[in-house]
Amino acid sequence: MRPSHLVYLIVFSGLVSAVFATLLRDDMPGRVRFALTAFGAFVVSALAVGWLMYPFPG
Amino acid sequence: MVRSQLSRRARGERTDELVETRPAAAVRARPAAAVPACLLAWLIPGAGHLFLRRTGKGLLFLGAIGTLFVMGVMMDARLQMYIGLDDPLAFLRSLAQMALGLPYFAARALGFDAGLVTSVTHEYGNTFTEVGGLLNILIVLDAYDTAMGRKP
C-alpha cells in the first residue's frame, strides 16, 4: 500500500526545509525557526493551491 | 569599538588593545581543500562537508538528499539521461538528476533508469530526484564557501 500524497508532501517539505535551514542559517535556533517557517509555508501553500484548483475540471 | 580603533590607527595613534577581527570561519579556512571538497560533495551528497570536518551538516545533507533520492526511485522516477536541445526542459531535468552524483549513476547501473510512466507517483518521483540534485548543487557551493572560510 502506498502512502497518500499528503504524506509525500509532508516528507518532501520536511527534507527540503531542513536542507535550506542548514544552508542559510548558521546558528541552531535560527535554523530551527527557519525550518519550521519554510515547512509551514510549503505545506500551507500546497494545500491552498490544491484547494483553489478544486473547481477546475480534472 | 573596532571602528574607533581603526580610526585611531588611521590617525597614527597607537592601539594596544586591537582585537582579532577575523571571523572564526576565516581562521578555519582550507583553500587547498576547496576542489576535493566540491568533488566529494557532488559525488556523494554531504561528503564534502564531512571531508571539511563539518560532521553535523554533512550527515544532515547525506540523510536528507539520500532520502529524497531513494524515495524518488521507489516512486518510479525516470532516471534516463537526456542530452539534446530539442526538449530543453527534459535536458534540464536530466542535468538536475545528474547533479546527485554517484547515487544517480549507481541507480542507473542497477536498472532503475526507466521508471514507470503509468505509475501514479511517477511525476512525484521525478520531482524528488530532481530537487535532490538541485539541492546538491547548493550543497557543493556551500562546501566551497566553507573551505574558503566564508562560512563556519
N, CA and C atoms of all chains as a GROMACS GRO file, in nm:
protein
  630
    1MET      N    1   0.084  -0.120   0.000
    1MET     CA    2   0.000   0.000   0.000
    1MET      C    3   0.088   0.125   0.000
    2ARG      N    4   0.058   0.217  -0.090
    2ARG     CA    5   0.137   0.339  -0.099
    2ARG      C    6   0.086   0.445  -0.001
    3PRO      N    7   0.177   0.527   0.053
    3PRO     CA    8   0.132   0.639   0.137
    3PRO      C    9   0.051   0.738   0.053
    4SER      N   10  -0.026   0.823   0.122
    4SER     CA   11  -0.107   0.920   0.048
    4SER      C   12  -0.017   1.033  -0.004
    5HIS      N   13  -0.072   1.111  -0.094
    5HIS     CA   14   0.003   1.225  -0.149
    5HIS      C   15   0.037   1.326  -0.040
    6LEU      N   16  -0.051   1.336   0.060
    6LEU     CA   17  -0.024   1.429   0.170
    6LEU      C   18   0.103   1.388   0.245
    7VAL      N   19   0.122   1.258   0.264
    7VAL     CA   20   0.244   1.211   0.331
    7VAL      C   21   0.368   1.247   0.248
    8TYR      N   22   0.358   1.227   0.117
    8TYR     CA   23   0.471   1.264   0.030
    8TYR      C   24   0.500   1.414   0.042
    9LEU      N   25   0.394   1.494   0.045
    9LEU     CA   26   0.410   1.640   0.056
    9LEU      C   27   0.480   1.675   0.187
   10ILE      N   28   0.439   1.612   0.296
   10ILE     CA   29   0.497   1.644   0.427
   10ILE      C   30   0.644   1.601   0.434
   11VAL      N   31   0.674   1.481   0.382
   11VAL     CA   32   0.813   1.434   0.383
   11VAL      C   33   0.901   1.525   0.296
   12PHE      N   34   0.854   1.556   0.177
   12PHE     CA   35   0.929   1.644   0.086
   12PHE      C   36   0.954   1.780   0.153
   13SER      N   37   0.849   1.839   0.210
   13SER     CA   38   0.862   1.970   0.273
   13SER      C   39   0.961   1.966   0.389
   14GLY      N   40   0.952   1.861   0.469
   14GLY     CA   41   1.042   1.850   0.584
   14GLY      C   42   1.188   1.839   0.542
   15LEU      N   43   1.216   1.755   0.442
   15LEU     CA   44   1.355   1.735   0.400
   15LEU      C   45   1.412   1.861   0.335
   16VAL      N   46   1.335   1.922   0.246
   16VAL     CA   47   1.384   2.042   0.177
   16VAL      C   48   1.401   2.157   0.276
   17SER      N   49   1.308   2.171   0.370
   17SER     CA   50   1.319   2.278   0.470
   17SER      C   51   1.444   2.258   0.556
   18ALA      N   52   1.473   2.133   0.594
   18ALA     CA   53   1.591   2.107   0.677
   18ALA      C   54   1.719   2.144   0.602
   19VAL      N   55   1.726   2.110   0.473
   19VAL     CA   56   1.847   2.143   0.396
   19VAL      C   57   1.861   2.294   0.381
   20PHE      N   58   1.750   2.362   0.346
   20PHE     CA   59   1.757   2.508   0.330
   20PHE      C   60   1.798   2.575   0.462
   21ALA      N   61   1.740   2.530   0.572
   21ALA     CA   62   1.771   2.592   0.702
   21ALA      C   63   1.919   2.573   0.735
   22THR      N   64   1.973   2.455   0.706
   22THR     CA   65   2.115   2.430   0.735
   22THR      C   66   2.205   2.514   0.646
   23LEU      N   67   2.161   2.536   0.521
   23LEU     CA   68   2.244   2.613   0.429
   23LEU      C   69   2.238   2.763   0.460
   24LEU      N   70   2.122   2.811   0.501
   24LEU     CA   71   2.101   2.956   0.506
   24LEU      C   72   2.116   3.017   0.646
   25ARG      N   73   2.121   2.935   0.750
   25ARG     CA   74   2.138   2.989   0.885
   25ARG      C   75   2.256   2.920   0.952
   26ASP      N   76   2.328   2.994   1.036
   26ASP     CA   77   2.448   2.939   1.096
   26ASP      C   78   2.431   2.898   1.241
   27ASP      N   79   2.327   2.948   1.307
   27ASP     CA   80   2.306   2.911   1.448
   27ASP      C   81   2.185   2.820   1.460
   28MET      N   82   2.188   2.736   1.563
   28MET     CA   83   2.084   2.633   1.575
   28MET      C   84   1.943   2.692   1.596
   29PRO      N   85   1.925   2.792   1.685
   29PRO     CA   86   1.788   2.847   1.698
   29PRO      C   87   1.738   2.907   1.567
   30GLY      N   88   1.828   2.974   1.494
   30GLY     CA   89   1.788   3.031   1.365
   30GLY      C   90   1.750   2.923   1.266
   31ARG      N   91   1.823   2.812   1.268
   31ARG     CA   92   1.791   2.701   1.176
   31ARG      C   93   1.654   2.642   1.207
   32VAL      N   94   1.629   2.621   1.336
   32VAL     CA   95   1.501   2.560   1.374
   32VAL      C   96   1.385   2.652   1.334
   33ARG      N   97   1.403   2.782   1.361
   33ARG     CA   98   1.298   2.879   1.327
   33ARG      C   99   1.274   2.881   1.176
   34PHE      N  100   1.384   2.885   1.100
   34PHE     CA  101   1.373   2.890   0.953
   34PHE      C  102   1.309   2.763   0.899
   35ALA      N  103   1.352   2.648   0.953
   35ALA     CA  104   1.300   2.520   0.903
   35ALA      C  105   1.149   2.510   0.929
   36LEU      N  106   1.106   2.551   1.049
   36LEU     CA  107   0.963   2.543   1.080
   36LEU      C  108   0.882   2.638   0.991
   37THR      N  109   0.937   2.759   0.969
   37THR     CA  110   0.867   2.856   0.883
   37THR      C  111   0.856   2.804   0.740
   38ALA      N  112   0.968   2.753   0.687
   38ALA     CA  113   0.967   2.705   0.549
   38ALA      C  114   0.876   2.583   0.535
   39PHE      N  115   0.880   2.494   0.634
   39PHE     CA  116   0.793   2.375   0.631
   39PHE      C  117   0.646   2.416   0.628
   40GLY      N  118   0.610   2.509   0.717
   40GLY     CA  119   0.472   2.556   0.720
   40GLY      C  120   0.432   2.622   0.589
   41ALA      N  121   0.523   2.702   0.533
   41ALA     CA  122   0.492   2.770   0.406
   41ALA      C  123   0.471   2.668   0.294
   42PHE      N  124   0.557   2.565   0.290
   42PHE     CA  125   0.542   2.461   0.186
   42PHE      C  126   0.404   2.394   0.196
   43VAL      N  127   0.372   2.347   0.317
   43VAL     CA  128   0.251   2.266   0.334
   43VAL      C  129   0.126   2.352   0.313
   44VAL      N  130   0.125   2.469   0.377
   44VAL     CA  131   0.006   2.554   0.367
   44VAL      C  132  -0.016   2.601   0.223
   45SER      N  133   0.093   2.643   0.155
   45SER     CA  134   0.075   2.693   0.018
   45SER      C  135   0.031   2.581  -0.076
   46ALA      N  136   0.085   2.459  -0.057
   46ALA     CA  137   0.044   2.348  -0.144
   46ALA      C  138  -0.103   2.314  -0.122
   47LEU      N  139  -0.146   2.312   0.005
   47LEU     CA  140  -0.287   2.283   0.033
   47LEU      C  141  -0.377   2.394  -0.022
   48ALA      N  142  -0.331   2.520  -0.008
   48ALA     CA  143  -0.413   2.632  -0.056
   48ALA      C  144  -0.426   2.628  -0.208
   49VAL      N  145  -0.317   2.603  -0.277
   49VAL     CA  146  -0.323   2.598  -0.424
   49VAL      C  147  -0.408   2.480  -0.469
   50GLY      N  148  -0.391   2.365  -0.403
   50GLY     CA  149  -0.472   2.248  -0.437
   50GLY      C  150  -0.621   2.275  -0.416
   51TRP      N  151  -0.652   2.345  -0.307
   51TRP     CA  152  -0.791   2.376  -0.276
   51TRP      C  153  -0.848   2.474  -0.380
   52LEU      N  154  -0.766   2.572  -0.420
   52LEU     CA  155  -0.811   2.670  -0.521
   52LEU      C  156  -0.834   2.602  -0.656
   53MET      N  157  -0.759   2.496  -0.685
   53MET     CA  158  -0.774   2.428  -0.814
   53MET      C  159  -0.889   2.328  -0.815
   54TYR      N  160  -0.951   2.309  -0.700
   54TYR     CA  161  -1.055   2.207  -0.689
   54TYR      C  162  -1.168   2.224  -0.791
   55PRO      N  163  -1.215   2.348  -0.817
   55PRO     CA  164  -1.327   2.363  -0.913
   55PRO      C  165  -1.289   2.332  -1.057
   56PHE      N  166  -1.160   2.333  -1.090
   56PHE     CA  167  -1.122   2.309  -1.229
   56PHE      C  168  -1.146   2.163  -1.267
   57PRO      N  169  -1.182   2.140  -1.393
   57PRO     CA  170  -1.204   2.002  -1.435
   57PRO      C  171  -1.075   1.921  -1.429
   58GLY      N  172  -1.085   1.791  -1.403
   58GLY     CA  173  -0.969   1.705  -1.386
   58GLY      C  174  -0.901   1.669  -1.515
   59MET      N  175   3.367   4.966   1.851
   59MET     CA  176   3.499   4.961   1.915
   59MET      C  177   3.609   4.941   1.810
   60VAL      N  178   3.585   4.846   1.720
   60VAL     CA  179   3.683   4.819   1.616
   60VAL      C  180   3.698   4.940   1.526
   61ARG      N  181   3.582   5.007   1.496
   61ARG     CA  182   3.588   5.123   1.408
   61ARG      C  183   3.670   5.235   1.473
   62SER      N  184   3.650   5.256   1.604
   62SER     CA  185   3.726   5.362   1.671
   62SER      C  186   3.874   5.327   1.672
   63GLN      N  187   3.906   5.196   1.688
   63GLN     CA  188   4.046   5.157   1.685
   63GLN      C  189   4.107   5.182   1.548
   64LEU      N  190   4.030   5.150   1.443
   64LEU     CA  191   4.082   5.169   1.308
   64LEU      C  192   4.102   5.317   1.279
   65SER      N  193   4.008   5.402   1.325
   65SER     CA  194   4.023   5.545   1.300
   65SER      C  195   4.143   5.598   1.378
   66ARG      N  196   4.167   5.543   1.496
   66ARG     CA  197   4.286   5.587   1.573
   66ARG      C  198   4.413   5.544   1.501
   67ARG      N  199   4.408   5.424   1.441
   67ARG     CA  200   4.527   5.377   1.368
   67ARG      C  201   4.550   5.464   1.244
   68ALA      N  202   4.437   5.505   1.179
   68ALA     CA  203   4.449   5.589   1.060
   68ALA      C  204   4.512   5.723   1.096
   69ARG      N  205   4.485   5.770   1.218
   69ARG     CA  206   4.546   5.898   1.262
   69ARG      C  207   4.688   5.877   1.312
   70GLY      N  208   4.734   5.754   1.310
   70GLY     CA  209   4.871   5.727   1.352
   70GLY      C  210   4.886   5.703   1.500
   71GLU      N  211   4.773   5.695   1.572
   71GLU     CA  212   4.783   5.672   1.716
   71GLU      C  213   4.803   5.524   1.744
   72ARG      N  214   4.859   5.495   1.856
   72ARG     CA  215   4.888   5.357   1.893
   72ARG      C  216   4.761   5.292   1.949
   73THR      N  217   4.734   5.173   1.906
   73THR     CA  218   4.617   5.100   1.957
   73THR      C  219   4.663   4.966   2.011
   74ASP      N  220   4.691   4.965   2.139
   74ASP     CA  221   4.742   4.843   2.202
   74ASP      C  222   4.636   4.735   2.213
   75GLU      N  223   4.510   4.780   2.223
   75GLU     CA  224   4.405   4.683   2.254
   75GLU      C  225   4.335   4.632   2.127
   76LEU      N  226   4.404   4.640   2.012
   76LEU     CA  227   4.342   4.593   1.888
   76LEU      C  228   4.306   4.445   1.901
   77VAL      N  229   4.182   4.415   1.872
   77VAL     CA  230   4.135   4.277   1.890
   77VAL      C  231   4.141   4.202   1.758
   78GLU      N  232   4.132   4.070   1.766
   78GLU     CA  233   4.125   3.987   1.646
   78GLU      C  234   3.990   4.009   1.579
   79THR      N  235   3.988   4.056   1.454
   79THR     CA  236   3.862   4.088   1.389
   79THR      C  237   3.822   3.984   1.285
   80ARG      N  238   3.910   3.889   1.252
   80ARG     CA  239   3.873   3.790   1.153
   80ARG      C  240   3.771   3.693   1.212
   81PRO      N  241   3.667   3.659   1.137
   81PRO     CA  242   3.570   3.562   1.191
   81PRO      C  243   3.634   3.424   1.204
   82ALA      N  244   3.571   3.344   1.291
   82ALA     CA  245   3.626   3.210   1.317
   82ALA      C  246   3.635   3.127   1.190
   83ALA      N  247   3.537   3.146   1.097
   83ALA     CA  248   3.537   3.067   0.973
   83ALA      C  249   3.663   3.093   0.891
   84ALA      N  250   3.708   3.221   0.889
   84ALA     CA  251   3.827   3.254   0.811
   84ALA      C  252   3.950   3.187   0.869
   85VAL      N  253   3.951   3.174   1.003
   85VAL     CA  254   4.064   3.110   1.068
   85VAL      C  255   4.071   2.962   1.028
   86ARG      N  256   3.951   2.901   1.010
   86ARG     CA  257   3.946   2.758   0.978
   86ARG      C  258   3.948   2.733   0.827
   87ALA      N  259   3.976   2.835   0.749
   87ALA     CA  260   3.973   2.820   0.602
   87ALA      C  261   4.079   2.720   0.556
   88ARG      N  262   4.042   2.640   0.454
   88ARG     CA  263   4.135   2.545   0.394
   88ARG      C  264   4.120   2.555   0.242
   89PRO      N  265   4.174   2.664   0.182
   89PRO     CA  266   4.153   2.685   0.039
   89PRO      C  267   4.203   2.568  -0.046
   90ALA      N  268   4.308   2.500  -0.003
   90ALA     CA  269   4.359   2.388  -0.081
   90ALA      C  270   4.260   2.272  -0.086
   91ALA      N  271   4.170   2.270   0.012
   91ALA     CA  272   4.073   2.160   0.018
   91ALA      C  273   3.946   2.191  -0.059
   92ALA      N  274   3.938   2.310  -0.121
   92ALA     CA  275   3.812   2.350  -0.185
   92ALA      C  276   3.775   2.258  -0.301
   93VAL      N  277   3.870   2.228  -0.389
   93VAL     CA  278   3.837   2.146  -0.507
   93VAL      C  279   3.802   2.002  -0.467
   94PRO      N  280   3.884   1.934  -0.384
   94PRO     CA  281   3.841   1.800  -0.342
   94PRO      C  282   3.709   1.800  -0.266
   95ALA      N  283   3.685   1.904  -0.186
   95ALA     CA  284   3.558   1.909  -0.111
   95ALA      C  285   3.440   1.921  -0.207
   96CYS      N  286   3.456   2.005  -0.311
   96CYS     CA  287   3.346   2.021  -0.407
   96CYS      C  288   3.324   1.891  -0.485
   97LEU      N  289   3.431   1.826  -0.524
   97LEU     CA  290   3.417   1.699  -0.598
   97LEU      C  291   3.348   1.594  -0.513
   98LEU      N  292   3.392   1.584  -0.388
   98LEU     CA  293   3.330   1.486  -0.297
   98LEU      C  294   3.183   1.520  -0.273
   99ALA      N  295   3.156   1.652  -0.257
   99ALA     CA  296   3.018   1.694  -0.232
   99ALA      C  297   2.928   1.660  -0.350
  100TRP      N  298   2.982   1.667  -0.471
  100TRP     CA  299   2.900   1.630  -0.588
  100TRP      C  300   2.881   1.478  -0.595
  101LEU      N  301   2.991   1.404  -0.573
  101LEU     CA  302   2.983   1.258  -0.587
  101LEU      C  303   2.890   1.195  -0.485
  102ILE      N  304   2.906   1.236  -0.359
  102ILE     CA  305   2.820   1.182  -0.252
  102ILE      C  306   2.768   1.302  -0.172
  103PRO      N  307   2.638   1.330  -0.178
  103PRO     CA  308   2.585   1.446  -0.104
  103PRO      C  309   2.626   1.443   0.044
  104GLY      N  310   2.684   1.552   0.090
  104GLY     CA  311   2.727   1.561   0.230
  104GLY      C  312   2.871   1.523   0.252
  105ALA      N  313   2.933   1.450   0.158
  105ALA     CA  314   3.070   1.404   0.179
  105ALA      C  315   3.170   1.520   0.181
  106GLY      N  316   3.139   1.627   0.108
  106GLY     CA  317   3.227   1.743   0.108
  106GLY      C  318   3.237   1.806   0.246
  107HIS      N  319   3.123   1.815   0.314
  107HIS     CA  320   3.123   1.872   0.449
  107HIS      C  321   3.187   1.776   0.549
  108LEU      N  322   3.167   1.647   0.530
  108LEU     CA  323   3.234   1.551   0.618
  108LEU      C  324   3.386   1.562   0.600
  109PHE      N  325   3.432   1.580   0.476
  109PHE     CA  326   3.573   1.597   0.447
  109PHE      C  327   3.629   1.723   0.516
  110LEU      N  328   3.545   1.827   0.523
  110LEU     CA  329   3.587   1.953   0.587
  110LEU      C  330   3.561   1.951   0.738
  111ARG      N  331   3.525   1.835   0.790
  111ARG     CA  332   3.501   1.813   0.933
  111ARG      C  333   3.381   1.892   0.985
  112ARG      N  334   3.282   1.914   0.899
  112ARG     CA  335   3.154   1.968   0.944
  112ARG      C  336   3.057   1.849   0.949
  113THR      N  337   3.076   1.769   1.055
  113THR     CA  338   3.010   1.639   1.060
  113THR      C  339   2.857   1.651   1.064
  114GLY      N  340   2.808   1.742   1.146
  114GLY     CA  341   2.663   1.756   1.159
  114GLY      C  342   2.597   1.791   1.027
  115LYS      N  343   2.653   1.893   0.962
  115LYS     CA  344   2.598   1.936   0.833
  115LYS      C  345   2.608   1.823   0.731
  116GLY      N  346   2.723   1.758   0.728
  116GLY     CA  347   2.744   1.651   0.630
  116GLY      C  348   2.644   1.538   0.647
  117LEU      N  349   2.621   1.498   0.771
  117LEU     CA  350   2.526   1.388   0.795
  117LEU      C  351   2.384   1.428   0.760
  118LEU      N  352   2.349   1.555   0.792
  118LEU     CA  353   2.214   1.601   0.759
  118LEU      C  354   2.194   1.602   0.607
  119PHE      N  355   2.293   1.654   0.534
  119PHE     CA  356   2.280   1.657   0.388
  119PHE      C  357   2.274   1.515   0.331
  120LEU      N  358   2.358   1.428   0.383
  120LEU     CA  359   2.359   1.290   0.336
  120LEU      C  360   2.222   1.224   0.359
  121GLY      N  361   2.168   1.244   0.479
  121GLY     CA  362   2.039   1.182   0.511
  121GLY      C  363   1.926   1.241   0.428
  122ALA      N  364   1.922   1.375   0.419
  122ALA     CA  365   1.809   1.440   0.350
  122ALA      C  366   1.812   1.413   0.200
  123ILE      N  367   1.927   1.434   0.138
  123ILE     CA  368   1.935   1.414  -0.008
  123ILE      C  369   1.923   1.265  -0.041
  124GLY      N  370   1.984   1.181   0.042
  124GLY     CA  371   1.973   1.036   0.020
  124GLY      C  372   1.829   0.990   0.029
  125THR      N  373   1.755   1.042   0.128
  125THR     CA  374   1.614   1.004   0.142
  125THR      C  375   1.532   1.052   0.023
  126LEU      N  376   1.557   1.177  -0.020
  126LEU     CA  377   1.485   1.229  -0.137
  126LEU      C  378   1.508   1.140  -0.258
  127PHE      N  379   1.634   1.100  -0.279
  127PHE     CA  380   1.667   1.021  -0.398
  127PHE      C  381   1.606   0.880  -0.389
  128VAL      N  382   1.625   0.814  -0.275
  128VAL     CA  383   1.573   0.677  -0.262
  128VAL      C  384   1.420   0.677  -0.274
  129MET      N  385   1.355   0.774  -0.210
  129MET     CA  386   1.209   0.780  -0.222
  129MET      C  387   1.168   0.807  -0.367
  130GLY      N  388   1.243   0.895  -0.435
  130GLY     CA  389   1.212   0.924  -0.575
  130GLY      C  390   1.224   0.800  -0.662
  131VAL      N  391   1.328   0.722  -0.640
  131VAL     CA  392   1.345   0.599  -0.720
  131VAL      C  393   1.233   0.500  -0.688
  132MET      N  394   1.196   0.491  -0.559
  132MET     CA  395   1.087   0.400  -0.522
  132MET      C  396   0.953   0.445  -0.579
  133MET      N  397   0.944   0.574  -0.611
  133MET     CA  398   0.820   0.626  -0.669
  133MET      C  399   0.823   0.621  -0.822
  134ASP      N  400   0.911   0.537  -0.876
  134ASP     CA  401   0.917   0.511  -1.021
  134ASP      C  402   0.962   0.633  -1.102
  135ALA      N  403   1.060   0.706  -1.049
  135ALA     CA  404   1.114   0.820  -1.124
  135ALA      C  405   1.188   0.770  -1.249
  136ARG      N  406   1.190   0.853  -1.349
  136ARG     CA  407   1.264   0.821  -1.471
  136ARG      C  408   1.404   0.881  -1.456
  137LEU      N  409   1.506   0.796  -1.467
  137LEU     CA  410   1.644   0.843  -1.449
  137LEU      C  411   1.724   0.842  -1.579
  138GLN      N  412   1.657   0.813  -1.690
  138GLN     CA  413   1.732   0.806  -1.816
  138GLN      C  414   1.793   0.942  -1.851
  139MET      N  415   1.917   0.935  -1.903
  139MET     CA  416   1.988   1.057  -1.938
  139MET      C  417   1.927   1.116  -2.066
  140TYR      N  418   1.906   1.245  -2.066
  140TYR     CA  419   1.852   1.310  -2.186
  140TYR      C  420   1.949   1.420  -2.226
  141ILE      N  421   2.020   1.400  -2.333
  141ILE     CA  422   2.114   1.501  -2.383
  141ILE      C  423   2.062   1.551  -2.517
  142GLY      N  424   2.043   1.680  -2.528
  142GLY     CA  425   1.993   1.737  -2.653
  142GLY      C  426   1.906   1.857  -2.624
  143LEU      N  427   1.893   1.944  -2.722
  143LEU     CA  428   1.818   2.068  -2.701
  143LEU      C  429   1.682   2.067  -2.769
  144ASP      N  430   1.641   1.953  -2.827
  144ASP     CA  431   1.509   1.951  -2.889
  144ASP      C  432   1.398   1.952  -2.784
  145ASP      N  433   1.430   1.909  -2.661
  145ASP     CA  434   1.337   1.923  -2.549
  145ASP      C  435   1.416   1.980  -2.431
  146PRO      N  436   1.428   2.116  -2.428
  146PRO     CA  437   1.515   2.179  -2.327
  146PRO      C  438   1.478   2.146  -2.184
  147LEU      N  439   1.348   2.136  -2.156
  147LEU     CA  440   1.308   2.107  -2.018
  147LEU      C  441   1.353   1.968  -1.974
  148ALA      N  442   1.339   1.871  -2.065
  148ALA     CA  443   1.385   1.735  -2.032
  148ALA      C  444   1.536   1.733  -2.011
  149PHE      N  445   1.608   1.812  -2.088
  149PHE     CA  446   1.753   1.822  -2.073
  149PHE      C  447   1.789   1.880  -1.936
  150LEU      N  448   1.718   1.988  -1.897
  150LEU     CA  449   1.747   2.050  -1.767
  150LEU      C  450   1.711   1.956  -1.652
  151ARG      N  451   1.601   1.884  -1.667
  151ARG     CA  452   1.562   1.789  -1.561
  151ARG      C  453   1.665   1.678  -1.549
  152SER      N  454   1.716   1.633  -1.662
  152SER     CA  455   1.818   1.529  -1.659
  152SER      C  456   1.946   1.580  -1.594
  153LEU      N  457   1.982   1.706  -1.626
  153LEU     CA  458   2.101   1.766  -1.563
  153LEU      C  459   2.083   1.774  -1.412
  154ALA      N  460   1.963   1.812  -1.368
  154ALA     CA  461   1.936   1.822  -1.224
  154ALA      C  462   1.955   1.686  -1.157
  155GLN      N  463   1.908   1.580  -1.221
  155GLN     CA  464   1.926   1.447  -1.163
  155GLN      C  465   2.073   1.407  -1.159
  156MET      N  466   2.147   1.445  -1.266
  156MET     CA  467   2.290   1.409  -1.269
  156MET      C  468   2.368   1.478  -1.157
  157ALA      N  469   2.316   1.592  -1.109
  157ALA     CA  470   2.385   1.663  -1.001
  157ALA      C  471   2.386   1.583  -0.872
  158LEU      N  472   2.314   1.472  -0.868
  158LEU     CA  473   2.314   1.386  -0.748
  158LEU      C  474   2.442   1.304  -0.737
  159GLY      N  475   2.517   1.296  -0.846
  159GLY     CA  476   2.646   1.226  -0.839
  159GLY      C  477   2.635   1.075  -0.844
  160LEU      N  478   2.714   1.009  -0.762
  160LEU     CA  479   2.723   0.863  -0.766
  160LEU      C  480   2.590   0.790  -0.747
  161PRO      N  481   2.504   0.834  -0.653
  161PRO     CA  482   2.378   0.761  -0.637
  161PRO      C  483   2.298   0.753  -0.767
  162TYR      N  484   2.301   0.861  -0.844
  162TYR     CA  485   2.227   0.862  -0.972
  162TYR      C  486   2.283   0.757  -1.067
  163PHE      N  487   2.416   0.757  -1.082
  163PHE     CA  488   2.476   0.663  -1.178
  163PHE      C  489   2.466   0.519  -1.125
  164ALA      N  490   2.474   0.502  -0.994
  164ALA     CA  491   2.460   0.368  -0.936
  164ALA      C  492   2.319   0.314  -0.961
  165ALA      N  493   2.218   0.399  -0.940
  165ALA     CA  494   2.080   0.354  -0.961
  165ALA      C  495   2.058   0.318  -1.108
  166ARG      N  496   2.117   0.396  -1.196
  166ARG     CA  497   2.103   0.364  -1.339
  166ARG      C  498   2.170   0.231  -1.371
  167ALA      N  499   2.289   0.212  -1.313
  167ALA     CA  500   2.360   0.087  -1.339
  167ALA      C  501   2.284  -0.033  -1.285
  168LEU      N  502   2.208  -0.012  -1.178
  168LEU     CA  503   2.132  -0.121  -1.117
  168LEU      C  504   1.998  -0.145  -1.187
  169GLY      N  505   1.969  -0.067  -1.291
  169GLY     CA  506   1.849  -0.093  -1.370
  169GLY      C  507   1.726  -0.015  -1.328
  170PHE      N  508   1.745   0.093  -1.250
  170PHE     CA  509   1.629   0.174  -1.208
  170PHE      C  510   1.608   0.294  -1.300
  171ASP      N  511   1.663   0.290  -1.421
  171ASP     CA  512   1.664   0.412  -1.502
  171ASP      C  513   1.534   0.438  -1.576
  172ALA      N  514   1.459   0.335  -1.607
  172ALA     CA  515   1.342   0.355  -1.694
  172ALA      C  516   1.224   0.419  -1.620
  173GLY      N  517   1.208   0.388  -1.493
  173GLY     CA  518   1.091   0.438  -1.422
  173GLY      C  519   0.965   0.370  -1.473
  174LEU      N  520   0.851   0.423  -1.434
  174LEU     CA  521   0.724   0.365  -1.480
  174LEU      C  522   0.627   0.482  -1.499
  175VAL      N  523   0.612   0.519  -1.626
  175VAL     CA  524   0.537   0.641  -1.656
  175VAL      C  525   0.389   0.628  -1.621
  176THR      N  526   0.338   0.504  -1.611
  176THR     CA  527   0.197   0.486  -1.576
  176THR      C  528   0.173   0.487  -1.425
  177SER      N  529   0.281   0.489  -1.346
  177SER     CA  530   0.265   0.488  -1.201
  177SER      C  531   0.205   0.620  -1.155
  178VAL      N  532   0.120   0.614  -1.054
  178VAL     CA  533   0.053   0.735  -1.006
  178VAL      C  534   0.153   0.831  -0.940
  179THR      N  535   0.265   0.778  -0.895
  179THR     CA  536   0.364   0.863  -0.828
  179THR      C  537   0.484   0.895  -0.919
  180HIS      N  538   0.474   0.866  -1.049
  180HIS     CA  539   0.588   0.885  -1.138
  180HIS      C  540   0.639   1.030  -1.136
  181GLU      N  541   0.549   1.127  -1.148
  181GLU     CA  542   0.592   1.267  -1.151
  181GLU      C  543   0.645   1.311  -1.014
  182TYR      N  544   0.587   1.255  -0.907
  182TYR     CA  545   0.640   1.285  -0.774
  182TYR      C  546   0.784   1.234  -0.763
  183GLY      N  547   0.806   1.114  -0.814
  183GLY     CA  548   0.941   1.059  -0.810
  183GLY      C  549   1.039   1.145  -0.887
  184ASN      N  550   0.996   1.191  -1.006
  184ASN     CA  551   1.082   1.281  -1.083
  184ASN      C  552   1.115   1.406  -1.002
  185THR      N  553   1.012   1.463  -0.938
  185THR     CA  554   1.034   1.586  -0.861
  185THR      C  555   1.130   1.560  -0.745
  186PHE      N  556   1.113   1.450  -0.674
  186PHE     CA  557   1.201   1.420  -0.560
  186PHE      C  558   1.347   1.410  -0.608
  187THR      N  559   1.371   1.337  -0.717
  187THR     CA  560   1.510   1.318  -0.761
  187THR      C  561   1.568   1.449  -0.816
  188GLU      N  562   1.487   1.524  -0.890
  188GLU     CA  563   1.538   1.649  -0.947
  188GLU      C  564   1.567   1.753  -0.839
  189VAL      N  565   1.477   1.765  -0.743
  189VAL     CA  566   1.501   1.862  -0.636
  189VAL      C  567   1.622   1.818  -0.552
  190GLY      N  568   1.638   1.688  -0.532
  190GLY     CA  569   1.757   1.639  -0.461
  190GLY      C  570   1.884   1.682  -0.532
  191GLY      N  571   1.886   1.672  -0.665
  191GLY     CA  572   2.003   1.714  -0.742
  191GLY      C  573   2.025   1.863  -0.734
  192LEU      N  574   1.918   1.941  -0.745
  192LEU     CA  575   1.934   2.087  -0.738
  192LEU      C  576   1.984   2.130  -0.600
  193LEU      N  577   1.932   2.066  -0.495
  193LEU     CA  578   1.981   2.098  -0.360
  193LEU      C  579   2.129   2.061  -0.348
  194ASN      N  580   2.169   1.952  -0.416
  194ASN     CA  581   2.310   1.912  -0.407
  194ASN      C  582   2.402   2.014  -0.472
  195ILE      N  583   2.353   2.086  -0.575
  195ILE     CA  584   2.434   2.194  -0.633
  195ILE      C  585   2.458   2.302  -0.527
  196LEU      N  586   2.351   2.337  -0.452
  196LEU     CA  587   2.368   2.437  -0.345
  196LEU      C  588   2.464   2.386  -0.238
  197ILE      N  589   2.460   2.256  -0.212
  197ILE     CA  590   2.548   2.198  -0.110
  197ILE      C  591   2.694   2.202  -0.157
  198VAL      N  592   2.716   2.180  -0.286
  198VAL     CA  593   2.853   2.190  -0.340
  198VAL      C  594   2.905   2.333  -0.323
  199LEU      N  595   2.820   2.431  -0.355
  199LEU     CA  596   2.861   2.572  -0.339
  199LEU      C  597   2.887   2.604  -0.192
  200ASP      N  598   2.807   2.548  -0.102
  200ASP     CA  599   2.827   2.570   0.041
  200ASP      C  600   2.959   2.508   0.087
  201ALA      N  601   2.992   2.391   0.031
  201ALA     CA  602   3.121   2.328   0.066
  201ALA      C  603   3.237   2.417   0.020
  202TYR      N  604   3.222   2.477  -0.097
  202TYR     CA  605   3.327   2.568  -0.147
  202TYR      C  606   3.342   2.688  -0.053
  203ASP      N  607   3.230   2.750  -0.016
  203ASP     CA  608   3.235   2.864   0.074
  203ASP      C  609   3.295   2.826   0.209
  204THR      N  610   3.261   2.707   0.256
  204THR     CA  611   3.315   2.661   0.386
  204THR      C  612   3.467   2.643   0.375
  205ALA      N  613   3.512   2.583   0.266
  205ALA     CA  614   3.656   2.561   0.251
  205ALA      C  615   3.732   2.693   0.240
  206MET      N  616   3.669   2.793   0.178
  206MET     CA  617   3.734   2.923   0.160
  206MET      C  618   3.722   3.011   0.283
  207GLY      N  619   3.653   2.963   0.386
  207GLY     CA  620   3.642   3.040   0.511
  207GLY      C  621   3.534   3.145   0.510
  208ARG      N  622   3.441   3.136   0.415
  208ARG     CA  623   3.333   3.235   0.412
  208ARG      C  624   3.215   3.193   0.499
  209LYS      N  625   3.212   3.067   0.538
  209LYS     CA  626   3.103   3.018   0.622
  209LYS      C  627   3.163   2.933   0.734
  210PRO      N  628   3.095   2.928   0.848
  210PRO     CA  629   3.151   2.849   0.959
  210PRO      C  630   3.141   2.699   0.935
   0.00000   0.00000   0.00000
